Each structure stands twice: as structure tokens, then as C-alpha cells.
Amino acid sequence: MMPIAVDLATLVRHVGAYRISDRSLRASLERVQSYTERGEAPPEPELAAFMRAARRYFETLEREARAHLKDIDRRLDDLFQQQYNLQAERGVAQRRLAGAGETLALLERAERAER
């Protein structure tokens, strides 16, 4: 029997909790699961095939998730930079608005004083 450091039933439940799209892993999982549900150890070749399929599937899943996170982080950085730039533009527009308002108020007071 192939030595395994974790409880096989726990590993099978953990893998089974995912929506597995890989047909070979799903079939291997179902075969190993049927053994664990009966309280039996699967044959060593069956267990080895399950372990290989699970490793291949989850290594790919991990690689894709890391790439996705990297892409999201890059996009968030772009978004934060855009937000920073817009906040700076907003500050400029607010100062222009305040300056124009002050100037218009001064003009109005000057025009009233002329009358």
C-alpha cells in the first residue's frame, strides 16, 4: 500500500468539494471515493493515478489563479492611479471654481460701487 500522510477520506472529501471539470480526475475521484465510503483502501495503482490526476489538476488551478490575481492586481493598480489622477484634477477644478467665484464676487461689488 502506498503510504499517505493525510487521511485519505479527508483528501477525497476536500477534492470532491470542488467542481471538477477534468473527466479523468472526476472518474478517478469517484473510484477512490467508492473505496473510502466502504472503509476500504483503494488499490495502489488506483490511488497513485488519483494522486497524479489531483496534483496535475490543482497545480494548473493554482497557476491559473495566481495569473488571475496578478492580472487583477495590475488592473487595480491602474485603477488606483486613475483615481489618484482624477482626484488631483478635481482639486484643480475646485480651486478654479473657487477662484472664479471670488473674482465674480469682486466684479459684482465693483460694479455696484460704480452705480
C-alpha positions as CSV (number, residue, x, y, z in Angstrom):
1,M,0.0,0.0,0.0
2,M,1.2,3.5,-0.9
3,P,1.9,5.5,2.3
4,I,-0.1,8.6,2.6
5,A,0.5,11.2,5.3
6,V,-3.1,12.5,5.5
7,D,-6.4,10.8,6.0
8,L,-7.4,9.6,2.5
9,A,-11.1,10.2,3.2
10,T,-10.4,13.8,4.2
11,L,-8.4,14.3,1.0
12,V,-11.1,12.7,-1.1
13,R,-13.8,14.9,0.5
14,H,-11.6,18.0,0.0
15,V,-11.0,17.3,-3.7
16,G,-14.7,16.3,-4.1
17,A,-15.8,19.7,-2.7
18,Y,-14.5,21.4,-5.9
19,R,-16.4,21.4,-9.2
20,I,-14.0,19.2,-11.1
21,S,-14.1,19.7,-14.8
22,D,-11.4,17.2,-15.7
23,R,-13.0,13.9,-16.6
24,S,-10.1,11.7,-15.7
25,L,-9.8,13.3,-12.2
26,R,-13.5,13.1,-11.7
27,A,-13.6,9.4,-12.7
28,S,-10.6,8.6,-10.5
29,L,-12.1,10.5,-7.6
30,E,-15.3,8.6,-7.9
31,R,-13.4,5.3,-7.9
32,V,-11.3,6.2,-4.9
33,Q,-14.4,7.7,-3.2
34,S,-16.3,4.4,-3.5
35,Y,-13.4,2.6,-1.7
36,T,-13.2,5.2,1.1
37,E,-17.0,5.1,1.6
38,R,-16.8,1.4,2.1
39,G,-13.9,1.9,4.5
40,E,-11.5,0.1,2.2
41,A,-8.2,1.2,0.9
42,P,-8.0,1.6,-2.9
43,P,-5.5,-0.5,-4.8
44,E,-2.1,1.2,-5.0
45,P,-2.3,1.9,-8.8
46,E,-5.7,3.4,-8.4
47,L,-4.5,5.6,-5.5
48,A,-1.4,6.6,-7.5
49,A,-3.5,7.6,-10.5
50,F,-5.8,9.7,-8.3
51,M,-2.9,11.5,-6.7
52,R,-1.3,12.2,-10.1
53,A,-4.5,13.5,-11.5
54,A,-5.3,15.6,-8.5
55,R,-1.8,17.1,-8.4
56,R,-2.0,17.9,-12.2
57,Y,-5.4,19.5,-11.8
58,F,-4.7,21.6,-8.7
59,E,-1.3,22.7,-9.9
60,T,-3.0,24.0,-13.0
61,L,-5.7,25.6,-10.9
62,E,-3.1,27.2,-8.7
63,R,-1.1,28.6,-11.7
64,E,-4.3,30.0,-13.3
65,A,-5.5,31.6,-10.0
66,R,-2.0,33.2,-9.5
67,A,-2.1,34.6,-13.0
68,H,-5.6,35.9,-12.5
69,L,-4.7,37.6,-9.2
70,K,-1.6,39.1,-10.9
71,D,-3.9,40.5,-13.7
72,I,-6.4,41.8,-11.2
73,D,-3.7,43.4,-9.1
74,R,-2.3,45.1,-12.2
75,R,-5.7,46.4,-13.2
76,L,-6.3,47.6,-9.6
77,D,-3.0,49.5,-9.7
78,D,-4.1,51.1,-13.0
79,L,-7.5,52.0,-11.4
80,F,-5.9,53.4,-8.3
81,Q,-3.6,55.6,-10.4
82,Q,-6.5,56.8,-12.5
83,Q,-8.4,57.6,-9.3
84,Y,-5.4,59.5,-7.9
85,N,-5.1,61.5,-11.2
86,L,-8.8,62.2,-11.2
87,Q,-8.7,63.4,-7.5
88,A,-5.8,65.7,-8.5
89,E,-7.8,67.0,-11.5
90,R,-10.8,67.5,-9.2
91,G,-8.7,69.6,-6.8
92,V,-7.6,71.8,-9.7
93,A,-11.2,72.2,-10.9
94,Q,-12.4,73.1,-7.3
95,R,-9.6,75.7,-7.0
96,R,-10.6,77.2,-10.4
97,L,-14.2,77.2,-9.4
98,A,-13.4,78.9,-6.1
99,G,-11.1,81.5,-7.8
100,A,-13.7,82.2,-10.5
101,G,-16.4,82.7,-7.8
102,E,-14.2,85.1,-5.8
103,T,-13.4,87.0,-9.0
104,L,-17.0,87.3,-10.0
105,A,-18.0,88.4,-6.5
106,L,-15.3,91.1,-6.6
107,L,-16.5,92.2,-10.1
108,E,-20.1,92.4,-8.8
109,R,-19.0,94.5,-5.8
110,A,-17.0,96.8,-8.1
111,E,-20.0,97.2,-10.5
112,R,-22.3,98.0,-7.6
113,A,-19.8,100.6,-6.3
114,E,-19.8,102.3,-9.7
115,R,-23.5,102.8,-9.8
